[in-house]
Amino acid sequence: MKAMTNFKLSLLFLLLPHLPFCQSTDFEISGAITGEYNSKMYLFFEGNYRQRDSISSEIRDGKFYFKGKAPMPIQARLHMDQQSFISDIYIDNSQTFIKCTTKMEITNNGQDTLNMLSVVDVKGSATNKLKSDFEIWLEDLKKSKAPDGEKNETYYQKLSGFIRKYPKNKVSIYLLGKASTLSYLQVKELNTLIDTSLNKTFEAKSVRSLLNQLEKSKNSSNGVAFQNFILRDSSGKEVDTKQFKGKYTLIVCWASWCKSCRTEHPDLNVLYKKYKDKGFEMVGISFDKDKQKWKQAIAKDQLHWLQAIDLGGFEGEMARFYAIDAIPANFLLDKEGKIIGGGLTTEEIEAMIEKLL
């Protein structure tokens, strides 16, 4: 196994000084992968994604292998290339065994390839078993037919019990950082149960970020009036979002460089054409920094609904007010300009419009 492996161990040691100070332990990660792939396997720790390509392993006969030193327990993150899902595991021992699977998803008329990487089994890490068992329970809860309010309360109580049992375990704060369906006050309360020894960990940053988003997301709660913004359209004219009162309005945040945004455009075009004469309006708000690329994307995607731009992007007034840190994002407004939905799929939008109109 070691002989067939190609990984840059020396660069791994360059990475480790950036991790929280702790006694480092020798580790080996042996992995097996099934499915479709045409790439190496890469490993990075915690948030050190900028250096992730420095640690790699050739995949031969469905096997890969890593060796090095790291402070444990630690979040190890696997991916296959720049267009790949990132899978998180925890290692806490000298030897860890991983089974993965992946398939290739081809998009954009064959121009883009995405590795749908997932970890299906981890042996040798008690820490990861805690994480995996909770995530499996949560997936089962999501699939249940219980009302959403009941699901959220069950989730909150389960996570509360977990954190109380393991207040010093990194998995507790990791799971809390993923609890985006809970309320700001719930997450804030659960955070007080986490032992202070974890305050400077990578996982703690995720919790602080989530609390910040949840606090701001109160602005985008259903029934709250949409904040008005004055932007410029593709011809340079001012667009005031309050001018659309009197119609059901979908506000779509996107950018020319956002592939997943542009993948939605054909369906959104169909939606607009179908309902534009029935009291429905659509407004695109681009987070582009380059006006020319924005205008080229509008023409290429044949967007005939109103397009405006916020050159501030994710640092702009709208993104900051609504804590938008990823696109595509959308808001559906009623005739009074109040938010009645957000983060909707085109199918969900059409179902709501059909019902409203």
Number of C-alpha atoms within 10 A of each C-alpha: 9 11 5 13 16 16 23 16 15 11 13 22 14 11 17 18 11 11 16 13 10 11 9 13 14 13 19 16 17 17 20 18 22 14 12 14 19 10 13 17 23 22 23 24 23 15 16 15 12 8 15 20 19 19 22 24 22 18 20 14 9 15 20 25 24 23 19 18 16 26 18 17 20 22 23 16 19 23 24 24 17 12 12 18 16 20 16 18 21 26 26 19 18 17 15 18 16 19 17 19 18 19 15 16 13 12 13 11 6 8 7 12 15 18 23 20 23 19 18 11 16 19 13 17 18 15 19 22 17 16 18 18 10 17 13 10 12 17 10 10 15 13 9 11 9 11 8 12 9 11 17 18 13 14 19 20 11 15 19 21 13 17 23 15 12 17 21 16 18 25 25 26 28 19 19 25 20 13 20 15 13 16 17 19 12 15 22 17 12 18 23 11 17 21 17 11 11 16 15 10 16 20 22 19 16 17 23 16 12 20 22 13 19 22 15 17 16 14 17 21 15 16 15 14 16 22 15 13 13 14 17 16 19 15 9 10 10 13 19 14 18 14 10 20 15 14 18 24 25 25 19 22 25 26 25 21 13 14 15 14 16 19 14 14 17 12 13 22 16 11 18 18 12 12 16 15 9 11 14 22 21 23 20 20 24 23 26 21 15 12 16 12 14 22 17 12 16 20 11 9 15 12 16 13 16 14 23 25 26 23 18 15 21 17 15 13 14 20 17 15 15 18 20 20 13 11 18 20 17 21 20 24 26 21 14 16 23 21 23 18 19 18 14 16 14 15 12 12 20 17 11 15 19 10 8 10 10
